[in-house]
Amino acid sequence: MNMKKLFPLSLAVLAAAGTLIAAKPTAMAVRADEALAPICKSAYLCDYESGTQIYSKNETERLPIASMCKIMTLLLSFEAVDSGALDYGEMITVSENASGMGGSQVFLGTNLSYRADELMKTVAVCSANDSCVALAERIGGSESAFIERMNERAKELGAENTLFANCTGLPKEPQYSCAKDVSVMLRELLKHQKYYEFSRVWLEDFSHPDGRTTQITNTNKLIRFYDGCDGGKTGFTNEAGFCLAATAKRGDMRIVSVMIGADNSKQRFADTTAMLNYSFNQYETKRVLEAGELDVTAGISGSRVKTLPVIAENPLSVFRKKGTEDNYQVEYILDGEIKAPVKSGDEIGTAVLYVDGTEVRKTRLLAGADADRFSWWDAVREGAEHWN
């Protein structure tokens, strides 16, 4: 089936069999004389949805990242829930090893049991090392096995300049990452909506099973003081300096910012604020495809149903500098001959966004209704209708 239809706003639709390559974000890097983070060792600034680079500085240099490695610890925790290997309400018993972690902690009690989601919250809010290890031991069976999975997941995400030696970010060699890799990991974490319930917490009491209470405060001050900031992760060790990965959303545009090796805490927040301000002042997101049912149908064989409504799983947007007019297209590619049975929500194709001829993002196309396979009687009746 080959059908091409042009929509307004340069939206092209092609329904055909095809194979897609991975999206390649378009670079829009700031010039050197527009440096936004002049003092830190490394920085990276990008659009969340497309991954488009806005600004970079030594973005692939391998450096210690301190507690920003907890972004991966949290990501694996959420993915364990997604896979059914962990439940938010599961009670996790804390080992002596976990409760004995130094640095930032929430003072978990040895052999006491805590809800998994409460432990995850303390990692997101106050960077609790003890909660990290308790989660790692539960999910991985041991902290060392969990660390192996952290490194495997980093490679799966394309974070080639990352190596984890623990799940907390406490100093240990060899261990490193880079600003660009941290942005990749944070973008993946931000896909989990439950994360925002934790990351937006500013101040809260954490209750222990033995009656104690520990007050937790968000280490990311931009949560309270920057309009639109709703997530991220701080980090500090003497080796890494002051680090901050942050995200902020205004309207349809979400920005991800990463900074490694600032001289002091005030500087990391000030320079991150400058990078976010630059992004929102200079760039915009134009939605070109909304999630939901599209004005296109898919043909189906082997069923009384002849066509199916098509649904876009996620929206697609063009990220661009303000005042720029882009030549963009959205191409719908259906999976060859679609045969019954098909259930509503089954993947039947892909929508691909191109900007100036370059693929920048894609989303799955889903069936919007069921289509059962012909019954024996349906097949007989179909044949009779054909010959009549």
Salt bridges, closest charged atoms under 4 A:
ASP33 OD1 - ARG31 NE 3.28
GLU34 OE2 - ARG31 NH2 3.67
GLU49 OE1 - ARG287 NH1 3.21
GLU49 OE2 - ARG361 NH1 3.52
GLU79 OE2 - ARG153 NH2 2.87
ASP82 OD2 - HIS192 NE2 2.84
GLU90 OE2 - ARG138 NE 2.48
ASP117 OD2 - ARG115 NH2 2.79
GLU118 OE2 - LYS121 NZ 3.52
GLU152 OE1 - ARG149 NH1 3.42
GLU156 OE2 - ARG149 NH1 2.96
GLU156 OE1 - ARG153 NH1 3.26
GLU188 OE2 - ARG153 NH2 3.50
GLU188 OE1 - LYS191 NZ 3.05
GLU197 OE1 - LYS194 NZ 3.10
GLU204 OE2 - LYS121 NZ 2.64
ASP210 OD2 - ARG212 NE 2.90
ASP227 OD2 - ARG250 NE 3.80
ASP230 OD2 - ARG200 NH2 3.70
ASP230 OD1 - ARG254 NH1 2.78
ASP252 OD1 - ARG287 NH2 3.43
GLU284 OE2 - ARG320 NE 3.05
GLU290 OE1 - ARG287 NE 3.91
GLU313 OE2 - ARG364 NH2 2.95
GLU347 OE1 - ARG364 NH1 3.23
ASP372 OD1 - LYS343 NZ 3.93
ASP378 OD1 - ARG381 NH2 3.24
GLU382 OE1 - ARG304 NH1 3.64
GLU382 OE2 - LYS306 NZ 2.98
GLU385 OE1 - ARG304 NH1 3.72
